Amino acid sequence: MNIIGILFLIPAGLLGVQSVEIYTEKPPYIESCRIYEPEFTKCSTRSIQAFMNQVTKGIPEIEKSFGQIDPMKQEQLVFKQDNSDVASIAANLTEMLISGFGKMVIKESKVSKKDFSWLTKIYLPKMRMDGMYKMVGKILLVPLRGAGKIVLEIDDLDILMSTKTRLYERAGFTFYNVTSVKVKLEVGKVRTNMENLFNGRSKEVEEGTNQFFNDNWRDLFEALRPLVVETVERTLLDLLHKTFSIFPASFFVEDIPNSLTLYGRKSKMITD
């Protein structure tokens, strides 16, 4: 396995010049698939599952740029939801720790022959978010104003992930530039606990409110759905962007074209 260090401009609109290492030989834990063969989706699903298993075990170059995958860290999320039927809140979440992606199951991995974007079905047995929150507003007609610890647990999380990519060349290889991630979520059950909901004025009311939210978890999730969606999208975009700046796309799709062939014009080439 060869890895080379190169200096390049990151092509996803990120500022600055960074030095990264890229793989120039395919490691044994990646299974290559050919997109024009009939069983490609099955092969791709199997390949991505095995690769994510290895990411969970640890790939030094990914951990160096992204950090540990399970649990993952997110520094801050500013959230607003304005829907009079469900919720009207403004929240600031910090020191977020997201657990559960280490046990992800890739149910299906499709790649478009037209633009090589992805449609991926992912299942998480459980996802948990721990962090600190500041919140003002209302959820399910309950007025809230508080700051403290928050825990959100989701069982049986199904994620339909739509990923947009742009091919580009670097050091003689074709790479994916992951430009956007959009997700749709379905959940089995949601549990939450928010400490200091009413700035500590009544512990009994705080406990009763948390119990009310858990008894009405479906409505609670709809109120918090944009927050969870944004958290999952941001986490996956960061992980995928950094991962596929290290591993050439041809390691996964053996017969992927270069950008000139796909787009009909020469894409910016980055060399070492």
C-alpha positions as CSV (number, residue, x, y, z in Angstrom):
1,M,0.0,0.0,0.0
2,N,1.5,3.3,-1.0
3,I,0.4,6.7,0.4
4,I,1.8,10.0,-0.9
5,G,1.6,13.4,0.7
6,I,0.6,16.2,-1.7
7,L,-0.1,19.9,-1.4
8,F,-3.4,21.0,-3.0
9,L,-6.3,23.4,-3.0
10,I,-9.4,21.7,-1.6
11,P,-12.0,21.9,-4.4
12,A,-15.2,22.1,-2.3
13,G,-15.1,25.8,-1.6
14,L,-13.0,25.4,1.5
15,L,-10.4,28.1,2.0
16,G,-6.7,27.6,2.2
17,V,-4.0,25.2,1.1
18,Q,-3.7,21.9,2.9
19,S,-1.3,19.0,2.9
20,V,-3.0,15.6,2.9
21,E,-2.0,12.0,2.2
22,I,-3.7,10.0,-0.5
23,Y,-3.8,6.3,-1.2
24,T,-2.1,5.3,-4.5
25,E,-2.7,1.6,-4.1
26,K,-6.0,0.1,-3.2
27,P,-6.0,-1.4,0.3
28,P,-7.4,-5.0,0.7
29,Y,-10.5,-3.9,2.6
30,I,-11.9,-2.1,-0.5
31,E,-13.8,-4.3,-3.0
32,S,-13.8,-2.7,-6.5
33,C,-17.0,-2.9,-8.5
34,R,-17.8,-2.2,-12.2
35,I,-20.8,0.1,-12.7
36,Y,-21.8,-1.4,-16.1
37,E,-22.0,-4.9,-14.8
38,P,-25.5,-6.3,-13.9
39,E,-24.7,-7.0,-10.2
40,F,-23.1,-3.6,-9.5
41,T,-25.5,-2.4,-6.8
42,K,-25.1,-5.6,-4.8
43,C,-21.3,-5.3,-5.2
44,S,-21.3,-1.7,-4.3
45,T,-23.5,-2.3,-1.2
46,R,-21.1,-5.0,0.0
47,S,-18.1,-2.9,-0.8
48,I,-19.3,0.2,1.1
49,Q,-20.4,-1.9,4.1
50,A,-16.9,-3.5,4.3
51,F,-15.2,-0.1,3.9
52,M,-17.3,1.5,6.6
53,N,-16.5,-1.4,8.9
54,Q,-12.9,-0.6,8.4
55,V,-13.5,3.2,9.0
56,T,-15.1,2.2,12.3
57,K,-12.1,0.1,13.3
58,G,-9.9,3.0,12.4
59,I,-8.1,4.4,9.3
60,P,-5.3,6.8,10.5
61,E,-5.6,9.3,7.7
62,I,-9.4,9.7,8.2
63,E,-9.0,9.9,12.0
64,K,-6.4,12.6,11.5
65,S,-8.7,14.9,9.5
66,F,-12.1,13.8,10.8
67,G,-11.5,12.4,14.3
68,Q,-13.1,9.3,15.8
69,I,-16.2,8.1,14.0
70,D,-18.0,6.7,17.1
71,P,-18.6,8.8,19.0
72,M,-18.3,11.8,16.7
73,K,-17.9,15.4,17.8
74,Q,-19.8,18.4,16.5
75,E,-18.8,21.7,18.0
76,Q,-22.0,23.8,17.5
77,L,-25.4,23.8,15.8
78,V,-27.6,26.8,15.7
79,F,-31.2,25.8,15.1
80,K,-34.5,27.6,14.4
81,Q,-37.9,26.0,13.9
82,D,-41.0,28.1,13.4
83,N,-44.2,26.1,13.0
84,S,-47.1,27.1,15.1
85,D,-48.7,23.7,14.9
86,V,-45.7,21.8,16.3
87,A,-42.9,24.0,17.5
88,S,-41.5,27.5,17.5
89,I,-38.0,27.4,19.0
90,A,-34.5,28.9,18.8
91,A,-31.8,26.7,20.1
92,N,-28.0,26.6,20.3
93,L,-26.4,23.2,20.7
94,T,-22.7,22.9,21.7
95,E,-20.2,20.2,22.7
96,M,-22.2,17.6,20.8
97,L,-21.2,14.0,20.9
98,I,-23.0,11.7,18.4
99,S,-22.9,8.0,18.9
100,G,-24.2,5.1,16.8
101,F,-22.6,5.5,13.4
102,G,-20.1,2.8,14.2
103,K,-22.8,0.2,13.8
104,M,-24.3,1.5,10.6
105,V,-25.7,-1.0,8.1
106,I,-25.5,-0.2,4.4
107,K,-28.8,-1.6,3.1
108,E,-28.2,-0.4,-0.5
109,S,-25.6,1.6,-2.3
110,K,-26.7,2.9,-5.8
111,V,-24.5,5.0,-8.0
112,S,-25.9,7.0,-11.0
113,K,-24.4,6.2,-14.4
114,K,-25.3,9.7,-15.5
115,D,-23.4,11.9,-12.9
116,F,-22.0,9.3,-10.4
117,S,-24.1,10.7,-7.6
118,W,-25.1,8.3,-4.9
119,L,-28.4,7.1,-3.3
120,T,-27.6,5.1,-0.2
121,K,-29.9,3.4,2.3
122,I,-28.4,3.3,5.8
123,Y,-29.8,1.8,9.0
124,L,-28.6,2.6,12.5
125,P,-29.9,0.4,15.4
126,K,-29.5,3.5,17.7
127,M,-28.3,7.0,17.4
128,R,-27.6,9.1,20.5
129,M,-26.9,12.8,20.7
130,D,-25.4,14.3,23.9
131,G,-24.6,18.0,24.3
132,M,-25.3,21.3,25.9
133,Y,-28.3,23.4,24.8
134,K,-29.7,26.9,25.2
135,M,-33.4,27.1,24.1
136,V,-36.3,29.5,24.0
137,G,-39.7,29.0,22.5
138,K,-42.3,26.2,22.6
139,I,-42.6,22.6,21.7
140,L,-46.1,20.9,21.5
141,L,-47.5,24.1,23.0
142,V,-45.2,23.8,26.1
143,P,-43.3,27.1,26.6
144,L,-39.6,26.5,27.2
145,R,-36.7,28.6,28.3
146,G,-33.6,26.9,29.6
147,A,-30.0,25.9,29.3
148,G,-28.2,22.7,30.3
149,K,-27.6,19.1,29.2
150,I,-29.6,17.5,26.5
151,V,-29.8,13.8,25.5
152,L,-31.7,12.6,22.4
153,E,-31.9,8.8,21.6
154,I,-33.3,7.4,18.4
155,D,-34.0,3.7,17.9
156,D,-34.2,2.1,14.5
157,L,-33.1,5.0,12.4
158,D,-33.5,4.6,8.6
159,I,-31.6,7.1,6.5
160,L,-32.1,7.7,2.8
161,M,-29.0,9.6,1.8
162,S,-28.8,11.5,-1.5
163,T,-25.2,12.6,-2.2
164,K,-24.0,14.9,-5.0
165,T,-20.5,14.5,-6.3
166,R,-18.2,16.1,-8.8
167,L,-15.3,14.2,-10.4
168,Y,-11.8,15.8,-10.5
169,E,-8.3,14.6,-11.1
170,R,-5.4,14.7,-8.7
171,A,-1.9,13.1,-8.9
172,G,-3.0,11.0,-11.8
173,F,-6.2,9.6,-10.1
174,T,-9.9,10.5,-10.4
175,F,-11.5,11.5,-7.2
176,Y,-15.0,12.2,-5.9
177,N,-15.6,15.8,-4.6
178,V,-18.6,15.3,-2.3
179,T,-20.5,18.6,-2.7
180,S,-23.8,18.0,-0.8
181,V,-25.6,15.4,1.3
182,K,-29.4,15.4,1.8
183,V,-31.2,12.9,4.0
184,K,-34.7,11.6,4.7
185,L,-35.3,10.0,8.1
186,E,-37.7,7.4,9.5
187,V,-37.5,6.4,13.1
188,G,-38.7,3.6,15.4
189,K,-38.8,5.5,18.7
190,V,-37.4,8.7,20.3
191,R,-36.4,9.4,23.9
192,T,-35.2,12.7,25.2
193,N,-34.1,14.4,28.4
194,M,-33.4,18.1,28.8
195,E,-32.1,19.3,32.1
196,N,-32.8,22.8,33.5
197,L,-35.8,23.2,31.2
198,F,-37.2,26.1,33.1
199,N,-34.0,27.6,34.4
200,G,-34.2,25.4,37.5
201,R,-37.4,26.9,38.9
202,S,-39.2,23.6,39.3
203,K,-37.6,20.1,39.1
204,E,-41.0,18.5,39.2
205,V,-42.3,20.4,36.3
206,E,-39.1,19.7,34.4
207,E,-39.5,15.9,35.0
208,G,-43.1,16.0,34.0
209,T,-42.3,17.9,30.8
210,N,-39.7,15.4,29.8
211,Q,-42.1,12.6,30.5
212,F,-44.8,14.3,28.4
213,F,-42.3,14.6,25.5
214,N,-41.4,10.9,25.8
215,D,-45.1,9.9,25.9
216,N,-45.7,12.0,22.8
217,W,-42.4,11.1,21.1
218,R,-43.8,11.0,17.5
219,D,-44.9,14.6,17.8
220,L,-41.7,15.6,19.5
221,F,-39.6,14.1,16.7
222,E,-41.6,16.1,14.1
223,A,-40.8,19.2,16.1
224,L,-37.1,18.3,16.3
225,R,-36.8,16.6,12.8
226,P,-35.1,19.6,11.2
227,L,-32.5,19.6,14.0
228,V,-31.8,15.9,13.6
229,V,-31.7,16.1,9.8
230,E,-29.2,18.9,9.8
231,T,-27.0,17.1,12.4
232,V,-27.0,13.9,10.3
233,E,-26.4,15.8,7.0
234,R,-23.6,17.9,8.4
235,T,-21.9,14.8,10.0
236,L,-22.1,12.7,6.9
237,L,-21.0,15.5,4.5
238,D,-17.9,16.1,6.6
239,L,-17.1,12.4,6.9
240,L,-17.6,11.6,3.2
241,H,-15.8,14.7,1.9
242,K,-12.7,14.0,3.9
243,T,-12.8,10.2,3.2
244,F,-13.1,10.6,-0.6
245,S,-10.4,13.2,-0.7
246,I,-8.0,10.4,0.4
247,F,-9.2,7.4,-1.6
248,P,-9.5,7.6,-5.4
249,A,-13.0,7.0,-6.8
250,S,-11.7,4.2,-9.0
251,F,-10.9,2.1,-5.9
252,F,-14.7,1.8,-5.5
253,V,-15.9,2.1,-9.1
254,E,-13.3,0.4,-11.2
255,D,-14.6,1.7,-14.6
256,I,-15.4,5.3,-13.5
257,P,-14.6,7.8,-16.3
258,N,-12.3,10.8,-15.7
259,S,-13.8,14.3,-15.5
260,L,-13.0,15.1,-19.2
261,T,-14.8,12.0,-20.4
262,L,-17.8,12.7,-18.2
263,Y,-18.2,16.4,-18.5
264,G,-16.8,16.9,-22.0
265,R,-14.3,19.5,-20.8
266,K,-11.1,19.5,-18.9
267,S,-11.5,19.7,-15.2
268,K,-8.9,21.3,-12.9
269,M,-6.1,18.8,-12.3
270,I,-4.2,18.8,-9.1
271,T,-0.8,17.2,-9.0
272,D,1.8,16.6,-6.4
